[in-house]
Amino acid sequence: MSMLPFFAFFLLVFLGHFFAYKLIIIAWPGIFKKTWLVGLMLAAVTLLFFASFISLNIWPHSFIAYLYVLTAILFALLTQLMLFAFIFCLRLLLLKYWPWFKRNCLLPDPKSTARLFFFLAIVFFLLGTYNAFFPKVKAITLDAFSPEIKDVQFVHLSDLHLGAVYRPFYLSNLVRRVNALRPDFVIISGDLFDGSDKGLEEFISPLSVFEMPVIFVPGNHDTYLTDMAVNETVKAAGFIHLVDEAILQSNLEIIAFNYLSNQDSNLNRTINNLDADQAYPRIVVNHVPVDHKEANDLGAKLFLSGHAHRGQIFPFSLVTSLIYGPFAYGLEQYENMITYTSAGTATWGPPIRTIFPGEIILFSFK
């Protein structure tokens, strides 16, 4: 059962290439004398994107970084071509087998319709790119778990994926927006970095501009780097780096779970510096929206995570829902504990978010 979502992901990508191929050759039938070249180019974009991502983590060379950025942008465009090509091909089937649809069709010409869908894909690509680089501020107000935390505010960031795509100028703008909210502290629930050791020192200066304490809990992409590289970077930025450890902040006990896997670990891990008297309300931070039972057993009132990106690109949101169920995104309740899974602040891979932008979440206790 655990392999089903991954099979669904690769099936969607494979079928998407076929639909995009059909859309392009119908839209411009005279351009490509050898239509198989269209399929080859589409496949090349995808293969180069995944290959450059893997290579960048192994061999962080500038050429590989540029190739990754270029193919990530092209793959982002390809995802929208896949989506609109699917709708176009579904329309062709309806025209062929449903007489009523054929009689009432507004655009009967396949070539004109294909070109319209192609340009719609470009429009959605541009809108999705805007969503990727300009996360929205989302305010969430919760009843105070104790009188001592009334009026406390904090910002939750997740999945910044700093690296080849999200550069220091993006980070500087993000930090400026967070500072303007004036929270008491910030929690980053993993994937601060995309996974390459190259150029991490570039991010120290903008990370250091946060005007409040920042608690960083690593995610899976942070583990692609060496522990020394991560530790040195966040330490130089003045962050509080927590791994299976608790810390008191603004009358809240923040507990960090180390990243273990994308599924429930069924562990009862040892948490350093845990307050034995449980005198303060507890917030558990785990990069992946799993291990809710362990957090609930610790008496946590709030559970924060990210990782799933709200699917990032439709229809891959269906895949994340298969994996994480109701905890794939947003506010939920797990027994006595409130959970929130962030849509992520930035993106992984293709810098695009169809429909929904990234998030800067401002939590307030009233």
C-alpha positions in Angstrom: 0.0 0.0 0.0 2.8 2.4 0.8 4.1 2.2 -2.9 0.7 3.1 -4.3 1.1 6.9 -4.0 4.6 6.7 -5.7 3.2 4.6 -8.5 0.4 7.1 -8.9 2.9 9.9 -9.1 5.0 8.3 -11.9 1.9 7.2 -13.7 0.6 10.8 -13.8 4.0 12.1 -15.1 4.1 9.4 -17.8 0.6 10.0 -19.0 1.2 13.8 -18.8 4.0 13.5 -21.3 1.7 11.7 -23.7 -1.1 14.3 -23.4 1.4 17.2 -23.8 2.7 15.5 -26.9 -0.8 15.2 -28.4 -1.6 18.8 -27.6 1.5 20.2 -29.3 1.3 18.2 -32.5 -2.4 19.0 -33.0 -1.8 22.7 -32.2 1.1 23.0 -34.7 0.9 20.1 -37.1 3.2 21.5 -39.8 6.2 22.5 -37.6 7.5 19.1 -36.7 8.1 16.8 -39.6 9.2 14.1 -37.2 6.7 14.2 -34.5 8.7 11.8 -32.3 11.1 14.7 -31.7 8.4 16.4 -29.6 8.1 13.5 -27.3 11.9 13.3 -27.1 12.2 16.9 -26.1 9.5 16.6 -23.4 11.1 13.5 -22.0 14.5 15.2 -22.1 13.3 18.1 -19.9 12.0 15.7 -17.3 15.1 13.4 -17.3 17.5 16.4 -17.2 15.6 17.9 -14.3 15.7 14.9 -12.1 19.3 14.0 -13.2 20.5 17.6 -12.4 18.9 17.5 -9.0 20.6 14.3 -8.1 23.9 15.5 -9.6 23.7 18.8 -7.7 23.6 16.9 -4.4 26.6 14.8 -5.4 28.7 17.3 -7.3 27.7 20.9 -6.5 29.2 22.5 -9.5 28.0 25.9 -10.9 27.1 24.4 -14.3 25.0 21.7 -12.6 23.3 24.4 -10.6 22.4 26.5 -13.7 21.2 23.4 -15.5 19.0 22.5 -12.5 17.4 25.9 -12.4 16.8 25.9 -16.2 15.3 22.5 -16.3 13.3 23.2 -13.1 11.6 26.2 -14.8 11.0 24.2 -18.0 9.6 21.3 -16.0 7.3 23.8 -14.3 6.0 24.8 -17.6 5.7 21.2 -18.7 3.5 20.4 -15.7 1.0 23.0 -16.8 1.1 21.7 -20.4 0.4 18.2 -19.0 -2.6 19.5 -17.1 -4.2 21.4 -19.9 -3.3 18.7 -22.4 -5.2 16.2 -20.3 -8.3 18.5 -20.4 -7.9 18.9 -24.1 -7.6 15.2 -24.7 -10.6 14.5 -22.5 -12.5 17.1 -24.6 -11.5 15.2 -27.8 -13.0 12.0 -26.4 -16.2 13.7 -25.5 -16.5 15.2 -29.0 -16.0 11.7 -30.5 -18.3 9.7 -28.3 -20.9 12.1 -26.9 -23.2 13.6 -29.6 -24.8 16.2 -27.3 -21.4 17.6 -26.5 -20.4 17.7 -30.1 -23.6 19.6 -31.1 -23.1 22.2 -28.3 -19.4 22.6 -28.6 -18.2 26.2 -28.8 -14.8 25.5 -30.4 -15.1 22.6 -32.7 -11.8 23.1 -34.5 -9.1 20.9 -32.7 -6.2 23.0 -33.8 -7.6 26.3 -32.6 -8.7 24.7 -29.3 -5.2 23.1 -28.8 -3.5 26.5 -29.3 -5.9 28.1 -26.8 -5.1 25.4 -24.2 -1.4 25.8 -24.9 -1.6 29.5 -24.1 -3.8 28.9 -21.0 -1.0 26.6 -19.8 1.5 29.5 -20.2 -0.8 31.8 -18.3 -1.1 29.3 -15.4 2.6 28.8 -15.5 3.2 32.5 -15.0 0.6 32.7 -12.2 2.1 29.6 -10.5 5.5 31.1 -10.7 4.2 34.2 -8.9 2.6 32.0 -6.2 6.0 30.2 -5.7 8.0 33.4 -5.1 5.5 35.5 -3.2 4.0 33.5 -0.3 0.9 34.9 1.4 0.6 35.7 5.1 -2.0 33.5 6.8 -3.2 34.4 10.2 -4.4 31.7 12.6 -5.9 32.6 16.0 -6.1 29.9 18.7 -7.5 30.0 22.2 -4.6 30.4 24.6 -3.6 27.1 26.2 -2.8 29.0 29.4 -3.1 32.6 30.6 0.6 33.1 30.4 0.7 32.8 26.6 -2.2 35.1 25.9 -1.2 37.6 23.2 1.9 35.5 22.3 2.5 35.4 18.5 4.9 33.3 16.5 5.5 32.7 12.8 5.7 29.2 11.3 7.8 28.8 8.2 8.5 25.5 6.4 10.2 24.2 3.3 12.2 27.3 2.2 14.5 25.1 0.1 17.2 27.7 -0.1 19.8 26.8 -2.8 20.1 27.1 -6.5 16.5 28.4 -7.1 15.7 30.3 -4.0 18.6 32.7 -3.6 19.6 35.3 -1.0 17.6 38.1 -2.5 14.4 36.0 -2.1 15.4 35.2 1.5 16.0 38.9 2.3 12.5 39.8 1.1 11.0 36.9 3.2 12.9 38.0 6.3 11.8 41.6 5.9 8.1 40.5 5.6 8.4 38.3 8.8 10.1 41.1 10.7 7.2 43.4 9.8 4.8 41.0 11.5 6.7 41.5 14.8 6.2 37.9 16.2 7.7 36.9 19.5 9.7 34.1 17.7 9.9 32.0 14.5 9.7 28.3 14.0 11.1 26.7 10.8 9.8 23.2 10.5 12.5 21.8 8.2 13.9 21.9 4.7 15.5 25.2 5.2 18.0 24.2 2.5 17.4 22.4 -0.7 20.1 19.8 -0.3 23.4 21.2 -1.8 26.4 22.3 0.3 27.4 24.8 -2.4 27.2 28.4 -1.4 25.6 28.1 2.0 27.6 31.0 3.3 25.6 33.3 1.0 22.5 32.7 3.2 24.1 33.5 6.5 23.8 37.3 6.2 20.1 37.4 5.3 19.3 34.7 7.8 21.0 36.9 10.5 18.5 39.7 9.9 15.6 38.1 11.7 14.8 40.4 14.7 13.5 37.6 17.0 14.6 34.2 18.1 14.4 31.5 15.3 14.0 27.9 16.2 15.1 25.5 13.4 14.1 21.9 13.2 15.7 20.0 10.3 13.8 18.1 7.5 14.7 15.5 5.0 16.4 17.9 2.5 18.6 19.3 5.3 19.9 15.8 5.9 21.2 15.7 2.3 23.9 18.2 3.5 26.6 17.3 6.0 25.7 17.9 9.7 28.7 20.3 9.9 27.5 22.4 7.0 24.0 22.8 8.5 25.2 23.3 12.0 27.8 26.0 11.1 25.3 27.9 8.9 22.4 28.1 11.3 24.8 28.8 14.2 26.4 31.6 12.3 22.9 33.0 11.7 22.1 32.9 15.4 19.4 30.2 15.1 18.4 27.8 17.8 19.0 24.4 16.3 16.8 21.7 17.9 16.9 17.9 17.3 15.1 15.6 19.7 15.3 18.4 22.2 13.0 20.9 24.1 13.4 24.6 24.8 11.3 27.1 26.7 10.2 30.1 24.6 7.6 32.7 25.5 6.1 30.4 28.2 5.8 27.6 25.6 7.8 24.4 25.6 8.9 23.8 22.0 9.8 20.1 21.3 11.7 19.2 18.2 11.4 15.7 16.6 14.3 14.7 14.5 13.5 13.7 10.9 13.3 9.9 10.7 11.1 9.0 7.7 8.0 9.9 5.8 5.9 7.4 7.7 5.0 6.9 11.4 8.1 5.7 13.2 6.2 4.2 16.1 8.9 5.3 18.5 9.0 7.0 21.9 12.2 8.9 21.4 14.2 10.5 24.2 13.8 14.2 24.3 16.6 16.2 25.9 15.8 19.0 28.3 12.1 18.0 28.6 10.4 19.6 31.5 9.4 16.7 33.7 6.6 18.8 35.5 5.1 19.8 32.1 4.5 23.3 33.6 4.2 24.9 30.1 2.0 24.2 27.1 3.9 22.0 24.6 4.3 22.5 20.9 5.8 19.6 18.9 7.6 20.3 15.6 8.1 17.5 13.2 9.0 18.2 9.6 6.7 15.4 8.2 3.0 15.2 9.3 3.5 11.8 11.0 4.1 10.6 14.6 1.1 12.4 15.9 0.5 9.7 18.5 4.0 10.2 20.0 3.4 13.9 20.2 0.0 13.5 21.7 1.4 11.1 24.3 3.8 13.9 25.3 0.8 16.1 26.1 1.4 18.5 23.2 -1.3 21.0 22.5 -0.1 21.9 19.0 1.7 19.9 16.4 3.5 21.7 13.5 4.8 20.2 10.3 5.3 20.8 6.6 6.9 18.6 3.9 3.8 17.9 1.8 3.7 21.3 0.1 -0.1 21.0 -0.2 0.7 19.0 -3.3 2.4 22.1 -4.9 1.3 21.2 -8.4 -2.2 19.9 -9.2 -3.0 17.0 -9.5 -0.1 15.9 -7.3 -2.1 17.2 -4.3 -4.1 14.0 -4.8 -0.9 12.0 -4.2 -0.1 13.8 -0.9 -3.6 13.2 0.3 -3.2 9.5 -0.4 0.0 9.5 1.7 -1.0 11.7 4.7 -4.7 11.6 4.6 -6.4 14.5 6.5 -3.0 15.7 7.7 -1.7 16.6 4.2 -2.6 20.2 4.8 -4.1 22.7 7.2 -5.7 22.6 10.7 -6.8 19.3 12.0 -7.5 17.7 15.4 -5.7 14.6 16.7 -7.4 13.5 19.9 -6.5 16.4 22.4 -4.0 18.0 20.1 -4.4 20.6 17.3 -2.3 19.9 14.2 -1.2 22.2 11.4 0.5 21.1 8.2 2.0 24.0 6.3 1.7 24.3 2.5 5.4 25.3 2.7 6.9 28.8 2.1 8.8 28.0 -1.1 8.9 25.0 -3.4 10.9 21.9 -4.2 12.0 21.3 -7.7 9.9 23.3 -10.3 9.4 26.8 -8.9 5.6 26.8 -9.4 2.5 26.5 -7.2 -0.7 26.0 -9.1 -3.8 27.5 -7.4 -2.4 28.0 -3.9 0.6 30.2 -2.9 3.2 29.4 -0.3 2.5 30.4 3.3 3.9 32.6 6.1 1.7 31.5 9.0 1.2 33.9 11.9 -0.1 32.1 15.0 -1.7 34.2 17.7 -3.0 33.1 21.1 -6.0 35.0 22.4 
